[in-house]
Amino acid sequence: MDTVRPVNDRRRPGSRVNATATSASTRDPVVARLSTLDRFLPLWIALAMAAGLALGSLIPGFDDALDRLRVGTVSLPIALGLLLMMYPVLARVRYEEIGSLRGERKLMISSLVLNWIVGPLLMFAVAWLFLADQPEYRTGLIVVGLARCIAMVLIWTDLACADREATALLVAINSLFQIAAYSVLGWFYLSGLPSWIGLDTQGFEVSMWEVARTVLIFLGIPLLAGYLTRVVGLRRRGADWYERAFLPRIGPVALYGLLFTIVMLFAIQGDAITDQPFDVVRIAIPLLVYFAAMFALSFLTGVWLGLGYPKTSTLAFTAASNNFELAIAVAIGVWGASSGQALAGVVGPLIEVPVLVALVYVALWLRTRSFPSIPEPVR
């Protein structure tokens, strides 16, 4: 999904990329800077959903045959798609710069608190508030809330004129932290906390090992591959080639992997989805509430801490964004491709682009009002 230009390309909003983009940027400098693939991501996802439903309904037995190609709860074709969509994103993370965050203690601590305490707790609350009667969808949303931002957030912070270097460092921290924290938090929010406060989980509990195993496979493998790719690429060809030539070349693979995974999921889930067509809307509403609340809280935190606009915007977007690739992988790995949890994970990227593009406009608007000494971005 991460298909825009490399983040170290420091052109400002509306700068000349080509004749078409220049014309478009006059009308809309934010949307014009998105690649065609990213700009129409909701459309591609909707078409992939439709294609999956068509395959499942037009080819008799296709969904059953596809579901049989699995090991445990994981469909092998879907596993391939999941690994493909995770690898390019993790190859973009700047692991070598993690040590630089020692001088950004205030930003790092506030980011860790917002990402790993406030964010999961907020998603837990909205999931139970809006989907108390739908345990599978509710569980899927909580899984999304636990999957914190990785490299896709570089797009939004770049468009919002945030601190690119700080964003890259926070992405690296989150990518590594998820390996250790995700399974523990998964058990806590899906099993431990509901039972402690007396919520009826309707039998939907999960073991820490089930989540840890899935995270190790679908985050650990591509994380190791992405890290080794970056180390070898930088050492042999240099940062300029890696950022400007190699990453743009492999970037679209993440989107292709996502779309392939969605086609397979909806081919398997076709009957359940067509029987309850408004379920997607029910899942989308708490996600919208979560995005808005998390962004507002994080932005206000940055203002309160006096971080300045670039780092405040970085803090807000890294806290409000989620790693839907990992959430989909965990939902499929633990509950299977035909589960409601997997459907809830797929709804996330369907609304991610329009919501976060809207939040880019909000951030740029707040820039001139909350930080009046900073001039407006060049259009």
C-alpha positions in Angstrom: 0.0 0.0 0.0 3.0 2.3 0.5 3.5 3.4 -3.1 4.1 7.2 -2.9 7.6 8.6 -3.6 10.4 8.0 -1.0 10.0 10.0 2.2 13.4 11.6 1.8 12.1 13.4 -1.3 11.6 16.8 0.2 9.3 18.4 -2.4 6.7 20.6 -0.7 2.9 20.2 -1.2 2.1 21.2 -4.8 5.7 21.0 -6.0 6.2 20.0 -9.7 6.3 16.2 -10.2 4.9 16.1 -13.7 2.5 18.2 -15.8 -0.6 16.2 -14.7 0.3 16.4 -11.0 1.1 20.1 -11.3 -2.3 20.8 -12.8 -4.0 18.7 -10.1 -2.0 20.2 -7.3 -3.4 23.6 -8.2 -6.8 22.2 -7.3 -5.9 19.9 -4.4 -2.2 19.7 -3.3 -2.8 16.9 -0.8 -4.6 14.4 -3.0 -2.4 15.2 -6.0 0.7 14.1 -4.1 -0.8 10.6 -3.6 0.1 8.0 -6.2 -2.7 6.7 -8.4 -2.7 3.4 -6.5 -3.0 5.1 -3.0 -5.5 7.8 -4.2 -8.0 5.2 -5.3 -7.3 2.6 -2.7 -10.9 2.4 -1.4 -12.0 1.8 -5.0 -9.5 -1.0 -5.5 -10.6 -2.6 -2.2 -14.2 -2.4 -3.1 -13.5 -4.0 -6.5 -11.5 -6.7 -4.8 -14.4 -7.4 -2.5 -16.8 -7.6 -5.5 -14.4 -9.9 -7.4 -14.2 -12.2 -4.4 -17.9 -12.3 -4.0 -18.3 -13.1 -7.7 -15.8 -15.9 -7.6 -17.5 -17.4 -4.6 -21.0 -17.3 -6.1 -20.3 -18.0 -9.8 -17.9 -20.9 -9.4 -19.6 -23.8 -7.5 -17.5 -25.1 -4.7 -14.7 -22.5 -5.1 -15.0 -21.2 -1.6 -14.8 -24.8 -0.1 -11.9 -25.7 -2.3 -10.0 -22.6 -1.3 -10.7 -23.1 2.4 -9.3 -26.6 2.2 -5.9 -25.3 1.1 -4.8 -24.5 4.6 -2.6 -25.5 7.5 -4.5 -25.2 10.8 -6.7 -22.0 10.5 -4.4 -20.4 7.9 -5.3 -20.6 4.2 -2.2 -21.0 2.2 -3.1 -18.7 -0.6 -4.1 -16.0 1.9 -0.9 -16.6 3.8 1.0 -15.8 0.6 -0.9 -12.6 0.2 -0.3 -11.6 3.8 3.5 -12.0 3.6 3.5 -10.1 0.3 1.7 -7.1 1.8 3.9 -7.0 4.9 7.4 -7.3 3.4 7.6 -4.0 1.3 6.2 -2.0 4.2 8.8 -3.4 6.6 11.6 -2.9 4.1 10.9 0.8 4.3 11.4 1.1 8.1 14.7 2.9 9.1 15.9 0.5 11.7 19.4 2.1 11.7 18.0 5.3 13.1 16.3 4.0 16.2 19.2 5.1 18.5 18.5 8.8 17.4 15.3 8.8 19.5 17.4 9.1 22.7 17.4 12.9 22.2 13.6 12.9 21.7 12.6 11.6 25.1 9.4 13.6 25.4 8.2 12.6 21.9 9.1 8.9 22.4 7.5 8.5 25.8 4.3 10.3 24.7 4.2 8.1 21.6 4.6 4.9 23.5 1.9 5.9 26.0 -0.6 6.9 23.2 0.2 3.9 21.0 0.4 1.1 23.5 -1.9 2.2 26.4 -4.4 4.9 25.1 -5.0 3.5 21.6 -5.8 -0.1 22.5 -7.9 1.0 25.4 -9.9 3.4 23.2 -10.5 0.8 20.6 -11.6 -1.7 23.3 -14.1 0.9 24.5 -15.6 1.8 21.1 -15.7 -1.9 20.1 -17.7 -2.8 23.1 -19.9 0.3 22.8 -20.9 -0.2 19.2 -20.6 -4.0 18.8 -21.4 -5.5 22.1 -23.9 -7.9 20.4 -21.4 -9.0 17.7 -18.5 -10.7 19.4 -16.6 -11.6 16.2 -16.6 -8.1 14.8 -15.9 -6.7 18.2 -12.9 -9.0 18.6 -11.7 -8.0 15.1 -11.8 -4.3 16.0 -9.8 -4.9 19.2 -7.2 -6.8 17.1 -7.0 -3.7 14.8 -6.5 -1.4 17.8 -3.6 -3.5 19.0 -1.8 -3.3 15.6 0.0 0.0 15.8 1.2 2.1 12.9 4.1 1.1 10.7 5.4 2.5 7.4 2.1 3.5 5.8 2.0 6.5 8.2 5.0 8.0 6.4 2.6 9.0 3.7 0.3 10.9 5.9 3.0 12.7 7.9 4.8 13.7 4.7 1.5 15.2 3.3 0.9 17.0 6.6 4.4 18.6 6.6 5.3 16.7 9.8 8.7 15.7 11.0 9.7 12.9 8.6 12.8 11.8 10.5 10.9 11.5 13.8 8.1 9.6 12.0 10.6 7.1 10.6 12.1 6.5 14.1 8.7 6.0 15.7 7.7 3.6 13.0 10.8 1.6 13.7 10.1 1.5 17.4 6.5 0.4 16.9 7.5 -2.3 14.4 9.9 -3.9 16.9 7.8 -3.3 20.0 4.9 -5.2 18.4 6.9 -8.4 18.3 7.1 -8.3 22.1 3.9 -6.6 23.1 1.2 -7.7 20.7 0.5 -11.2 22.1 0.5 -10.0 25.7 -1.9 -7.1 25.0 -4.0 -9.4 22.8 -4.6 -11.8 25.7 -5.2 -8.8 28.1 -7.9 -7.1 26.0 -9.6 -10.2 24.6 -9.6 -12.4 27.6 -8.1 -10.9 30.8 -9.7 -7.4 31.0 -13.3 -8.4 30.0 -13.4 -11.2 32.6 -12.0 -8.9 35.3 -14.6 -6.2 34.8 -17.5 -8.6 34.2 -18.1 -8.3 30.5 -19.8 -11.2 28.7 -17.4 -12.3 26.0 -19.8 -15.0 24.8 -17.0 -17.5 24.7 -14.7 -15.5 22.5 -11.4 -15.8 24.3 -7.9 -16.4 23.0 -4.7 -17.8 24.3 -1.5 -15.7 24.3 0.3 -18.4 22.4 -2.2 -18.4 19.5 -1.6 -14.7 19.0 2.1 -14.9 19.5 2.5 -17.6 17.0 0.7 -15.7 14.3 2.6 -12.5 15.1 5.9 -14.3 14.8 5.0 -15.8 11.5 3.3 -12.8 9.8 5.3 -10.0 11.4 8.5 -11.7 12.4 9.3 -13.3 9.0 8.7 -10.2 6.9 10.3 -8.0 9.6 13.5 -10.0 9.4 13.3 -10.0 5.6 12.7 -6.3 5.5 15.6 -5.6 7.9 18.0 -7.8 6.0 17.0 -6.2 2.7 17.6 -2.7 4.1 20.9 -3.6 5.6 22.2 -5.3 2.5 20.7 -2.7 0.1 22.2 0.3 2.0 25.6 -1.4 2.3 25.9 -2.4 -1.3 24.1 0.3 -3.3 23.7 3.2 -0.9 20.7 5.1 0.6 19.9 7.1 -2.6 19.4 4.0 -4.7 17.5 2.2 -1.9 15.1 5.0 -1.2 14.6 6.3 -4.7 14.9 3.2 -6.9 14.4 0.0 -4.9 11.5 1.0 -2.6 9.3 2.5 -5.3 9.8 -0.7 -7.3 8.6 -3.0 -4.5 6.1 -0.7 -3.0 3.1 -1.7 -5.1 3.6 -5.3 -4.1 2.1 -4.5 -0.7 -1.1 -3.3 -2.4 -1.2 -6.3 -4.7 -0.8 -8.6 -1.7 -3.6 -6.8 0.1 -6.0 -6.9 -2.9 -5.2 -10.6 -3.5 -5.9 -11.4 0.2 -9.2 -9.5 0.0 -10.3 -11.4 -3.1 -9.6 -14.7 -1.4 -11.3 -13.6 1.9 -14.5 -12.5 0.2 -14.6 -15.6 -2.0 -14.6 -17.7 1.2 -16.9 -15.4 3.1 -19.4 -14.7 0.3 -22.5 -16.3 1.8 -22.1 -14.7 5.2 -21.5 -11.2 3.7 -24.4 -11.3 1.3 -26.8 -12.5 4.1 -25.8 -9.5 6.2 -24.8 -6.6 3.8 -24.9 -3.9 6.4 -22.3 -5.5 8.7 -19.5 -3.5 6.9 -21.3 -0.3 7.9 -21.6 -1.4 11.5 -17.8 -2.2 11.6 -16.9 1.1 9.9 -18.7 3.4 12.4 -16.6 2.6 15.5 -13.5 2.8 13.3 -14.4 6.4 12.3 -15.0 7.3 15.9 -11.7 5.8 16.9 -9.7 7.7 14.2 -11.2 11.0 15.1 -10.9 10.6 18.9 -7.3 9.3 18.7 -6.1 12.0 16.4 -7.7 14.8 18.4 -6.3 13.5 21.7 -2.8 13.0 20.3 -2.7 16.4 18.6 -3.8 18.1 21.9 -1.1 16.1 23.7 1.6 17.4 21.4 0.3 21.0 21.8 0.2 20.6 25.6 3.8 19.2 25.6 5.0 22.1 23.5 6.4 19.8 20.8 5.9 22.3 17.9 3.8 21.5 14.8 6.1 19.0 13.0 6.5 16.7 16.0 2.9 17.2 17.1 1.6 16.2 13.7 4.0 13.2 13.8 2.7 12.2 17.2 -1.0 12.5 16.1 -0.6 10.5 12.9 1.5 7.7 14.4 -1.0 7.3 17.2 -4.1 7.5 15.0 -2.9 5.1 12.3 -3.0 1.3 12.5 -1.2 -1.7 11.0 -4.2 -3.3 9.2 -1.9 -5.8 7.5 -0.9 -7.3 10.8 -4.5 -7.1 12.1 -5.8 -9.1 9.1 -3.0 -11.6 9.5 -3.7 -12.2 13.2 -7.5 -12.5 12.6 -6.9 -15.1 9.9 -4.2 -16.9 11.7 -6.1 -17.3 15.0 -9.8 -17.5 13.8 -9.6 -18.4 10.1 -10.4 -16.7 6.8 -14.1 -17.2 7.1 -14.3 -15.5 10.5 -16.0 -12.2 11.4 -12.7 -11.1 12.9 -11.1 -11.3 9.4 -13.9 -9.3 7.9 -13.5 -6.6 10.6 -9.8 -6.4 9.7 -10.5 -6.0 6.0 -12.9 -3.1 6.6 -10.0 -1.1 8.1 -8.1 -0.3 4.9 -11.3 0.3 3.1 -11.8 3.6 5.0 -8.2 4.3 6.0 -7.3 6.4 3.0 -10.2 8.8 2.9 -10.2 9.2 6.7 -6.5 9.9 7.0 -6.5 12.2 3.9 -9.2 14.2 5.7 -7.1 14.3 8.8 -4.2 15.7 6.8 -6.4 18.6 5.9 -7.3 19.0 9.5 -3.7 19.0 10.6 -2.8 21.6 7.9 -5.7 23.8 9.1 -4.7 23.4 12.7 -1.1 24.3 11.8 -2.0 28.0 11.2 -4.3 28.2 14.2 -2.5 26.3 16.9 1.0 27.4 15.8 0.5 31.0 14.4 4.2 31.6 14.0 4.5 28.9 11.4 3.6 30.1 7.8 1.0 28.2 5.8 2.3 25.4 3.6 3.2 26.4 0.0 0.4 25.3 -2.3 
